[in-house]
Amino acid sequence: MRSRGLASGIWTLLAASAAAVCWLLAGPSERRSREIAQHLPESNKAHLEATRQRNTLVMRVIEESALSEKNIAQTKDWNNPSRSDP
């Protein structure tokens, strides 16, 4: 009975080791990781600031809707694809 648990543990370790090796082989190198990070939208200061402003506006709308009694979902025309408020 104990040997079955030992064998199971060994197979689990072998499978985890094989998965780790595959992860290391398939993953990008350190140089490639830095190159990818340079092209992320978060690395562009203007894009990052625009995202912060948009998140601030969204949070303001959420806070306003939470504090008000009216149902904003019913006041918006969901069939109109425009992005402007009604």
Beta strands, then each sheet from edge to edge (+ up, - down):
end
